[in-house]
Amino acid sequence: MSRLTELQARQGRYRLCATPGCTTRIYTGGQLCGACYHASPEGIAEDNRHSRYLYGRRKEQARLAAGTPVPALHCSRCVHWENRCTMGFPDGIGTFAEDCAAFLLPMTMDNLLHPFHQDVVQDRLERAYDAAGRNDPAHPQHLLYTNVFGELDAKGIHLE
């Protein structure tokens, strides 16, 4: 088959976007076109996560450029940090450690405040858990700390 015929055959295989009223052709395996996906709740949540990631990255780059020392609650101090978050948190950059339930400092002689830092992180998580209403057994995410800060952001609640 010639290259032109192959291209025509590939372009002939499309479907319309699944959003009612949208006439955009989709040639990939997705169901929605780019515009409709970014307007959907999943797309908005993904865009919010990405913008928080970029904000954290810019903040960390500014800290490095200014030569400011690494703060006590910082991802690079965590035992799960090896040039990236080994727990798989994509927003694991810099001060995300303040919100991270998996943040754990290694026990070393120069790190005698370890229990204090862990208590600070856990207290902040507990306040967020209560503010989100997850202490109510009827809450769909009762007993889960996952994305508790994202839920508070969506509700417009700020702890500090």
Secondary structure, DSSP 8 states (H G I E B T S, - for coil): --HHHHHHHHHH--EE-SSTT---EE-SS-SS-HHHHHHSHHHHHHHHHHHHHHHHHHHHHHHHHHT----SS-GGGSTTBSSSBTT--TT-SGGGGGT-TT------TT-TTHHHHHHHHHHHHHHHHHHTTTTSTTSTTTT--TTHHHHHHHHT----
